[in-house]
Amino acid sequence: MSPLPAPSMPSSVAETEALLAAGGYVADRALATTVHLALAMGRPLFLEGEPGTGKTEIAKVLAKGLDRRLVRLQCYDGLDLSAAAYEWNHARQLMAIRLAEAAGEAGSEAGRAALEDGIYDRRFLQERPLLSALSGSPAVLLIDELDRADEPFEAFLLEILADFQLSIPEIGTIRAETPPVVVLTSNRTREVHDAIRRRCLYQWVDYPDAARERAILRSRLPDLPEQLSAQVVAFVQAVRAGDFFKYPGVAETIDWAAALNALDARELEPVLVEETLGALLKYQDDIAKLRGEEAAKLVETARDAATPRPALPF
């Protein structure tokens, strides 16, 4: 049986919204439009925003929806070319040299020249994420949290972002037969260089409004009671409007709602909120600030915000 053809790229913004929604990602119109344009134009997509707003998830959903490999490069301080793109397998090269010497193939000048050329063969090349995304089956390349890498590392990416190719001095240029879908993310802990931005389509990904966050919970936790869902979202929205060190992201909203649902909660209660804050907030100072009267006040605010208002008579 021949393999099924890979899904084609969405032909409209509406189809892109549907592709994301099928993967459980509820995107607003602006984000869906930018994702669609990146796919249609074959341009890298640069997503910037606060941690926890769903930037990384977009790459995962695209990989699943387009039936492509997800190749992830997680950036960190000190990341270099050998960890990001490729590295020569020196142990195998040395073994090949010793085998050639044992066979007498390195005894002549011509033999030594052939051996030098042979040890820089593709079979001795160890692929790292950047090279892997250009080779083999079509991929979605996720360059995650680029702002964590050192600024000089960005120069390594320019050739890939512009031409979907990688130049290796010993063997030449490797070009992608099928250019990968490239998604870069940044939490903006530092500014990413303009040279990167110019090669990408850009979108700021913000925390969702209440309606979209309700839709996200409905998609991810379909068995969550509607009243609890409304109160959880209202509570989280109120927390994000407060003075806290680290605001909860969408992932934390989902985790907290799942935790409350696992405890068979039907609505928010101050004691229950305090007992489960570790699923929502990740810093002790924030948790301590939200305990007691502050938690009770926000619960009351959330209940009020989630209560349907009667229609006004005309």
Sequence and secondary structure as in RCSB ss.txt:
>XXXX:A:sequence
MSPLPAPSMPSSVAETEALLAAGGYVADRALATTVHLALAMGRPLFLEGEPGTGKTEIAKVLAKGLDRRLVRLQC
YDGLDLSAAAYEWNHARQLMAIRLAEAAGEAGSEAGRAALEDGIYDRRFLQERPLLSALSGSPAVLLIDELDRAD
EPFEAFLLEILADFQLSIPEIGTIRAETPPVVVLTSNRTREVHDAIRRRCLYQWVDYPDAARERAILRSRLPDLP
EQLSAQVVAFVQAVRAGDFFKYPGVAETIDWAAALNALDARELEPVLVEETLGALLKYQDDIAKLRGEEAAKLVE
TARDAATPRPALPF
>XXXX:A:secstr
          SSHHHHHHHHHHTT    HHHHHHHHHHHHHT  EEEE STTSSHHHHHHHHHHHTT EEEEEE 
 TT  HHHHTEEE HHHHHHHHHHHHHTTTTSSHHHHHHHHHHHTSGGGEEE HHHHHHSSS EEEEEE GGGS 
GGGHHHHHHHHHHSEEEETTTEEEE SS  EEEEEE  SS   HHHHHTSEEEE     HHHHHHHHHHH TTS 
HHHHHHHHHHHHHHHTS  SS   HHHHHHHHHHHHHTT SS  HHHHHHHGGGT   HHHHHHHSTHHHHHHHH
HHHHHHS       
